[in-house]
Amino acid sequence: MMPYALGEEGSGDPPRLVAAHAPVAFEYATMRRSAGLIDLPHRATVEITGGERVAFLQRMLTQDLVGVKAPVGPLACKDSFWCNRKGRIDADVRLMLLRERVLVDVDVHAAERFVRTLDAYLIADDCEMKIGTDRWHRLGLHGPASGSLLEEAAELIEGDPSTPDAATRWTAGGIEFVADHRRQTGGLGYELSVPVEHTAAVVDALFAAGGWTGEDPYAAVDESAEHPQASRLRPIGWHAYNTARIEAGLPFYNLDFGASHLPHESGIVDRRVRFDKGCYLGQEIVARMQSLGHPKQRVVAIDLSLGDTPAAELPQPVEGAVVLAEVDDARETVGVVTSSSVSPMLGGRPVCFAMVRWQHAQPGAKVGVTADGTVLEGTVRQELAYWTSP
């Protein structure tokens, strides 16, 4: 029996994310200590089939897919942008190159645009695209115990689950699903593509492997009891997951950047774009910015402080909070906070991403961030990540 209701797929309603199933600190600690399972109804899946699917995507997307063509070598996963002619990001995608198809993980609000605009460039290619969200449901399994839980809940069919950015195929009770080795939260993690009609059964298998027997999944665990591993897997909601992904330095599409932004403004251009590959849509603009200029703004992470105030007592900036900097001997607005949370791994200190003007987005730049009626002093970090697993 699942301890929570899965998101409604194909209902036409906006996806509804569970904020939390229990105190957020409890869910977060469980994920960092063992593993957490999160439902991802805000993610859509696009299926791409046909003998020329990889060759077509190679010509269209910013990522280099040469050398990872299925079925040669390990089943590969790649992050990429799909840009329009103006070099703006129409979609931020995760490609799972399987033997018989490519599965594309994409924000549910960008899925229709991704298929429609990409399909416009299909001429004589042996390639077919369709939104497969009515067939595939996405789940996230994150934490140091996620790998062992997968191995106990299901049987590996193909692939190496220890290889980063690799896809693996599994079966649980005769149900086949795909696991994508993906470090979304700064440590070991997998995102699962499961047949919609069998999602509940796969979730049940995972919780059974985690030792949950149908009782309150948040009950305190007696280590001397017959089932001392009952806390190895818990359901987690958006708040715990969001905190972990900010700590891990992962800006999200439609939260920290979006369709109006260029790849260089995202803060993750180096993770999504290969500058030594052949042509793709929007390449001229992206390449010109890489070699000759810079964007007007960029997503950054900011270290915050307020003098002698303990880190755990600092107010948390909210989305849309103003970022200030010294300009001509006066403080003016140079950006806005796009995501924020309070980091347990940093002693309760607030952490945030912000979209900041280029000249103030350089590592070491001094800024101010408004929060709860005060201004926190901040320094732009060298990297987006605040914390990653050793």
Order of alpha helices (4+ residues) and beta strands (2+ residues): alpha-beta-beta-alpha-beta-beta-beta-alpha-beta-beta-alpha-beta-beta-beta-beta-alpha-beta-alpha-alpha-alpha-beta-beta-beta-beta-beta-beta
